[in-house]
Amino acid sequence: MKTLKILTAALFLTGTIAVSSCGSETNEADATKTAETATAENQVGQSAVQDDVSAKDIVKVAIGSKDHSTLVAAVKAAEYVDVLANAGPFTVFAPVNAAFDKLPAGTVEGLLKPEAKNDLRNILEYHVFVGTLKPEDLTDGRVLNMVNLKNTEIKMVDGKPTINGAHIVASVPASNGIIHIIDQVLLPPAK
């Protein structure tokens, strides 16, 4: 009789542990699945990495410049924020807002529309060189093959570099390359 009570107690405990374990595995599996789903839903690119200690990347430098809000809007519309926030290195020839104002009326607004994304990307890619070109690397007659696979040319005018006629007015280093501020929008050659 005593043996039967011990066996019954053992079976009861084993059943309770087994049921408890099954419930816990299900809860753990559900918790893991929920965490994976939340992570997948909240995935963001390199541009969202918070780092207040390191040097700013090209995107963060541009965002911090009141003179480049049009360029930043274009980079966002083209969905290139994360591309330009990556390690690079990149050389970006960044037109100031006044350069965009020189374009025919309605051009910028038209390029920012979703249906013009490919045209906008082509123009933005014509402003980016893969590699870091410091000011001393911008020598007279140097031809640069840009990201859109079209060439630009550096010319010296009054001892200062220009790119396809746009004056380089300043240079700003970034953690993933360099930004050369220009006074005109570079338009790729027609196909």
N, C-alpha and C positions, 0 to 999 in steps of 0.2 A: 504494500500500500504506500509505504514511504517512497519507494522507487517510482511509483506511478505519479505521485505528487511532484517529485523532482523533474521527471520527464515532461509533465504537463507545464510546469513552470518554465523549463528550458525551451519548449516549443513556443510558448507564449512570448517569451523574451526574444527568441529568434525571429518569430513572425513580426513582432513590433519593430525590431531592428531592421528587418528586410523591408517592411513597409516604409519605415522612416527613411531608409537609405534610398529607396526608389523615389520617394517624394523629394528628397534632397538632390538626387541626380537630375530630376526633372527641373527643379528650381534653379540648380546651377546651370543647366543647359539653357533654360530660359533667360537667365541673367547674362550668360555669355552671348547668346543670340542678340539680346537687347543692346548690349554694349557694342557688339560688332555693327549692328544696324545704326546706332547713334554715331559711331565713328565714321561709317561710310557716308552718312547723311551730312556730317559736318566737315568732311575733308575739304581742305582748301589748299591753294598752291603756296609757293614760296613767298609770295608777296604778303601773306598774312602772318608770317613768322614775326613774333614780337621780340625785338632785340634793341634795347635802348643803350647798349654799351658799345657795340661795334660801329664801324663807319657805315654810313648809309649807302644802300645800293642805288643804282641809277633811278629806279622808280621813286624811291623815297626822297631822293634829292629833287627830282622834278615836282613831286607833290608839294614839297616845301617851298617851291618857287612861285611867287604870285605872277611872274612873267611867263609861266609855262602852263597855265590852266587849260588852254585850248589843246595843247599837245597831250596833256594828261587825259583830257576827255576823249581825244582820238585814240589813245592807247587803250583806254577802257573799252571804247566802242568796238575796237578791233580784237578785243579779248587777248591782248598782248602783255597785260600787266605781269602775269606770272613768268612769261618768257623773259622779259627784261629784268626781272628780279632774280633770276637764276644766276649761277656762278659766272657765266660768261667765259672770258672777258669780252666786253663790247666797247665799241666807240660809237657814241650816239651824237649825231649832229642835230641839235635841238633848236628848232625855230622858236622864237619868242612870239607872244600873242600878236604883236604888231605885224609880224611876218604873215601870219594867217589873215590879218585884216587887209593885206595887199592883194589877196586873191579876189577874183570876181565875186560879186555879191551872190550869196546863196551856195557857194562852193562848199564851205565848211559844213553848213547845215545838211547839204545833200550827202556829203561823205559820211556823216555821222548816222545816217539811216541804215537800218539792218540790211536792206537790199544792196547797199553799196559797200558792204564789208570787204569784199575782195579788192575793190579799187583802193579803199582806205589802207588795207594791209600792204598793197603794192607800194603806195606812197610812203608809208611808215618804214617799210623794209629798205627803201632807197635812202633812208637816213641812218642806217645801222651798218657798221662794219664789224666783222667778227675779229677780235683782237684789240689790243690797247694801242692807240696811236697818240702819243704825247705830242705837245705842240712842236717840239723839235723834230718829230717824225713827219710833219706836214711840210714837205719840201716841194719846190717848184717843179711842176710837170709830173708829179707822182699820180698814178692812176690807181684808184681804189675800186675793187669789185665789192659791191654792196650785197646785203642779204638777199635782195631780189634778183641777184645775178646781173645787174646792170652796172656799168662803170660810171664813176665820177672822176673829176680831175682837180687836183690841187694846183693853184696858181698863186704866185706871190704878186701882190699889188701894193706898191709903196712899202715894201718890206714886210707886209703882213699877209698871212695865208687866207685864201678864199677857196671855197669848194663850189664848183660850177657857178661861180660868180657871187655866191653868198659869202659875206664877210664873217669870219670867225671873230667874235667880239670878246669872248672869254672862254676859259677852260676850267672845268670843275672835276676833280678826281672823285671817284666813287669806289665802293668796295669791290665792285665787279666790273670795273673799267673806267671810262672817262667820258665826260659830256663836253662837247664843244658847242657853245651857244652861237647860233647863227641868226642873221637878220633877214633871211628869206626861206621860204618853203622850197625844198628841192623837188622838182617834178620829174619823174622818170621819162626817158625818151619814149615817144610813141612806138607802138609795136610795128 
